[in-house]
Amino acid sequence: MTNFINGLLRFRRGPWEMLASILIALGVVMLMQPIAIWLYSYSFIVTLVGTVMFIIVSHFPE
């Protein structure tokens, strides 16, 4: 856990890509759930933020 936080603070690629991937997966789950309309409403924004974040952090150093 400490390595993950240190990686985030030092702008390393691995932890930031993992965080972006989690956001993308969360957005897809929010899109497919049938319970709350507000989750469905924000699913596109969460997926878009995760995708843009993944594109940006792919340029970070390892």
Chimera marker file (.cmm) of the C-alpha trace (Angstrom):
<marker_set name="trace">
<marker id="1" x="0.000" y="0.000" z="0.000" r="1" g="1" b="0" radius="0.5"/>
<marker id="2" x="2.839" y="2.369" z="0.793" r="1" g="1" b="0" radius="0.5"/>
<marker id="3" x="4.492" y="1.662" z="-2.570" r="1" g="1" b="0" radius="0.5"/>
<marker id="4" x="1.218" y="2.457" z="-4.335" r="1" g="1" b="0" radius="0.5"/>
<marker id="5" x="0.870" y="5.810" z="-2.562" r="1" g="1" b="0" radius="0.5"/>
<marker id="6" x="4.539" y="6.656" z="-3.149" r="1" g="1" b="0" radius="0.5"/>
<marker id="7" x="4.080" y="5.818" z="-6.831" r="1" g="1" b="0" radius="0.5"/>
<marker id="8" x="1.100" y="8.149" z="-7.029" r="1" g="1" b="0" radius="0.5"/>
<marker id="9" x="2.979" y="10.956" z="-5.343" r="1" g="1" b="0" radius="0.5"/>
<marker id="10" x="6.013" y="10.506" z="-7.613" r="1" g="1" b="0" radius="0.5"/>
<marker id="11" x="3.848" y="10.336" z="-10.754" r="1" g="1" b="0" radius="0.5"/>
<marker id="12" x="4.900" y="6.827" z="-11.718" r="1" g="1" b="0" radius="0.5"/>
<marker id="13" x="3.070" y="5.065" z="-14.527" r="1" g="1" b="0" radius="0.5"/>
<marker id="14" x="2.025" y="1.830" z="-12.792" r="1" g="1" b="0" radius="0.5"/>
<marker id="15" x="-0.126" y="3.177" z="-9.938" r="1" g="1" b="0" radius="0.5"/>
<marker id="16" x="-1.725" y="5.888" z="-12.081" r="1" g="1" b="0" radius="0.5"/>
<marker id="17" x="-2.587" y="3.396" z="-14.841" r="1" g="1" b="0" radius="0.5"/>
<marker id="18" x="-4.143" y="1.122" z="-12.231" r="1" g="1" b="0" radius="0.5"/>
<marker id="19" x="-6.227" y="4.003" z="-10.892" r="1" g="1" b="0" radius="0.5"/>
<marker id="20" x="-7.330" y="4.941" z="-14.424" r="1" g="1" b="0" radius="0.5"/>
<marker id="21" x="-8.251" y="1.317" z="-15.157" r="1" g="1" b="0" radius="0.5"/>
<marker id="22" x="-10.303" y="1.150" z="-11.968" r="1" g="1" b="0" radius="0.5"/>
<marker id="23" x="-12.164" y="4.304" z="-13.028" r="1" g="1" b="0" radius="0.5"/>
<marker id="24" x="-12.898" y="2.827" z="-16.455" r="1" g="1" b="0" radius="0.5"/>
<marker id="25" x="-14.176" y="-0.415" z="-14.908" r="1" g="1" b="0" radius="0.5"/>
<marker id="26" x="-16.258" y="1.524" z="-12.381" r="1" g="1" b="0" radius="0.5"/>
<marker id="27" x="-17.833" y="3.543" z="-15.200" r="1" g="1" b="0" radius="0.5"/>
<marker id="28" x="-18.742" y="0.375" z="-17.099" r="1" g="1" b="0" radius="0.5"/>
<marker id="29" x="-20.293" y="-1.188" z="-13.979" r="1" g="1" b="0" radius="0.5"/>
<marker id="30" x="-22.228" y="2.015" z="-13.366" r="1" g="1" b="0" radius="0.5"/>
<marker id="31" x="-23.485" y="1.848" z="-16.958" r="1" g="1" b="0" radius="0.5"/>
<marker id="32" x="-24.752" y="-1.725" z="-16.652" r="1" g="1" b="0" radius="0.5"/>
<marker id="33" x="-26.442" y="-1.584" z="-13.239" r="1" g="1" b="0" radius="0.5"/>
<marker id="34" x="-30.269" y="-1.455" z="-13.223" r="1" g="1" b="0" radius="0.5"/>
<marker id="35" x="-30.806" y="0.091" z="-9.760" r="1" g="1" b="0" radius="0.5"/>
<marker id="36" x="-30.020" y="3.821" z="-9.645" r="1" g="1" b="0" radius="0.5"/>
<marker id="37" x="-30.557" y="6.249" z="-12.503" r="1" g="1" b="0" radius="0.5"/>
<marker id="38" x="-28.011" y="8.722" z="-11.090" r="1" g="1" b="0" radius="0.5"/>
<marker id="39" x="-25.276" y="6.074" z="-11.341" r="1" g="1" b="0" radius="0.5"/>
<marker id="40" x="-26.234" y="5.530" z="-14.974" r="1" g="1" b="0" radius="0.5"/>
<marker id="41" x="-26.212" y="9.295" z="-15.536" r="1" g="1" b="0" radius="0.5"/>
<marker id="42" x="-22.631" y="9.713" z="-14.324" r="1" g="1" b="0" radius="0.5"/>
<marker id="43" x="-21.272" y="6.519" z="-15.907" r="1" g="1" b="0" radius="0.5"/>
<marker id="44" x="-20.203" y="8.180" z="-19.162" r="1" g="1" b="0" radius="0.5"/>
<marker id="45" x="-18.334" y="10.944" z="-17.345" r="1" g="1" b="0" radius="0.5"/>
<marker id="46" x="-16.503" y="8.456" z="-15.105" r="1" g="1" b="0" radius="0.5"/>
<marker id="47" x="-15.548" y="6.279" z="-18.079" r="1" g="1" b="0" radius="0.5"/>
<marker id="48" x="-14.402" y="9.327" z="-20.062" r="1" g="1" b="0" radius="0.5"/>
<marker id="49" x="-12.286" y="10.649" z="-17.181" r="1" g="1" b="0" radius="0.5"/>
<marker id="50" x="-10.682" y="7.233" z="-16.744" r="1" g="1" b="0" radius="0.5"/>
<marker id="51" x="-9.920" y="6.958" z="-20.463" r="1" g="1" b="0" radius="0.5"/>
<marker id="52" x="-8.412" y="10.438" z="-20.739" r="1" g="1" b="0" radius="0.5"/>
<marker id="53" x="-6.472" y="9.827" z="-17.540" r="1" g="1" b="0" radius="0.5"/>
<marker id="54" x="-5.094" y="6.571" z="-18.970" r="1" g="1" b="0" radius="0.5"/>
<marker id="55" x="-3.966" y="8.344" z="-22.129" r="1" g="1" b="0" radius="0.5"/>
<marker id="56" x="-2.209" y="11.061" z="-20.127" r="1" g="1" b="0" radius="0.5"/>
<marker id="57" x="-0.491" y="8.771" z="-17.617" r="1" g="1" b="0" radius="0.5"/>
<marker id="58" x="0.785" y="6.476" z="-20.341" r="1" g="1" b="0" radius="0.5"/>
<marker id="59" x="3.408" y="9.205" z="-20.912" r="1" g="1" b="0" radius="0.5"/>
<marker id="60" x="4.614" y="9.130" z="-17.286" r="1" g="1" b="0" radius="0.5"/>
<marker id="61" x="7.994" y="7.539" z="-16.509" r="1" g="1" b="0" radius="0.5"/>
<marker id="62" x="8.103" y="4.016" z="-15.147" r="1" g="1" b="0" radius="0.5"/>
<link id1="1" id2="2" r="1" g="1" b="0" radius="0.2"/>
<link id1="2" id2="3" r="1" g="1" b="0" radius="0.2"/>
<link id1="3" id2="4" r="1" g="1" b="0" radius="0.2"/>
<link id1="4" id2="5" r="1" g="1" b="0" radius="0.2"/>
<link id1="5" id2="6" r="1" g="1" b="0" radius="0.2"/>
<link id1="6" id2="7" r="1" g="1" b="0" radius="0.2"/>
<link id1="7" id2="8" r="1" g="1" b="0" radius="0.2"/>
<link id1="8" id2="9" r="1" g="1" b="0" radius="0.2"/>
<link id1="9" id2="10" r="1" g="1" b="0" radius="0.2"/>
<link id1="10" id2="11" r="1" g="1" b="0" radius="0.2"/>
<link id1="11" id2="12" r="1" g="1" b="0" radius="0.2"/>
<link id1="12" id2="13" r="1" g="1" b="0" radius="0.2"/>
<link id1="13" id2="14" r="1" g="1" b="0" radius="0.2"/>
<link id1="14" id2="15" r="1" g="1" b="0" radius="0.2"/>
<link id1="15" id2="16" r="1" g="1" b="0" radius="0.2"/>
<link id1="16" id2="17" r="1" g="1" b="0" radius="0.2"/>
<link id1="17" id2="18" r="1" g="1" b="0" radius="0.2"/>
<link id1="18" id2="19" r="1" g="1" b="0" radius="0.2"/>
<link id1="19" id2="20" r="1" g="1" b="0" radius="0.2"/>
<link id1="20" id2="21" r="1" g="1" b="0" radius="0.2"/>
<link id1="21" id2="22" r="1" g="1" b="0" radius="0.2"/>
<link id1="22" id2="23" r="1" g="1" b="0" radius="0.2"/>
<link id1="23" id2="24" r="1" g="1" b="0" radius="0.2"/>
<link id1="24" id2="25" r="1" g="1" b="0" radius="0.2"/>
<link id1="25" id2="26" r="1" g="1" b="0" radius="0.2"/>
<link id1="26" id2="27" r="1" g="1" b="0" radius="0.2"/>
<link id1="27" id2="28" r="1" g="1" b="0" radius="0.2"/>
<link id1="28" id2="29" r="1" g="1" b="0" radius="0.2"/>
<link id1="29" id2="30" r="1" g="1" b="0" radius="0.2"/>
<link id1="30" id2="31" r="1" g="1" b="0" radius="0.2"/>
<link id1="31" id2="32" r="1" g="1" b="0" radius="0.2"/>
<link id1="32" id2="33" r="1" g="1" b="0" radius="0.2"/>
<link id1="33" id2="34" r="1" g="1" b="0" radius="0.2"/>
<link id1="34" id2="35" r="1" g="1" b="0" radius="0.2"/>
<link id1="35" id2="36" r="1" g="1" b="0" radius="0.2"/>
<link id1="36" id2="37" r="1" g="1" b="0" radius="0.2"/>
<link id1="37" id2="38" r="1" g="1" b="0" radius="0.2"/>
<link id1="38" id2="39" r="1" g="1" b="0" radius="0.2"/>
<link id1="39" id2="40" r="1" g="1" b="0" radius="0.2"/>
<link id1="40" id2="41" r="1" g="1" b="0" radius="0.2"/>
<link id1="41" id2="42" r="1" g="1" b="0" radius="0.2"/>
<link id1="42" id2="43" r="1" g="1" b="0" radius="0.2"/>
<link id1="43" id2="44" r="1" g="1" b="0" radius="0.2"/>
<link id1="44" id2="45" r="1" g="1" b="0" radius="0.2"/>
<link id1="45" id2="46" r="1" g="1" b="0" radius="0.2"/>
<link id1="46" id2="47" r="1" g="1" b="0" radius="0.2"/>
<link id1="47" id2="48" r="1" g="1" b="0" radius="0.2"/>
<link id1="48" id2="49" r="1" g="1" b="0" radius="0.2"/>
<link id1="49" id2="50" r="1" g="1" b="0" radius="0.2"/>
<link id1="50" id2="51" r="1" g="1" b="0" radius="0.2"/>
<link id1="51" id2="52" r="1" g="1" b="0" radius="0.2"/>
<link id1="52" id2="53" r="1" g="1" b="0" radius="0.2"/>
<link id1="53" id2="54" r="1" g="1" b="0" radius="0.2"/>
<link id1="54" id2="55" r="1" g="1" b="0" radius="0.2"/>
<link id1="55" id2="56" r="1" g="1" b="0" radius="0.2"/>
<link id1="56" id2="57" r="1" g="1" b="0" radius="0.2"/>
<link id1="57" id2="58" r="1" g="1" b="0" radius="0.2"/>
<link id1="58" id2="59" r="1" g="1" b="0" radius="0.2"/>
<link id1="59" id2="60" r="1" g="1" b="0" radius="0.2"/>
<link id1="60" id2="61" r="1" g="1" b="0" radius="0.2"/>
<link id1="61" id2="62" r="1" g="1" b="0" radius="0.2"/>
</marker_set>
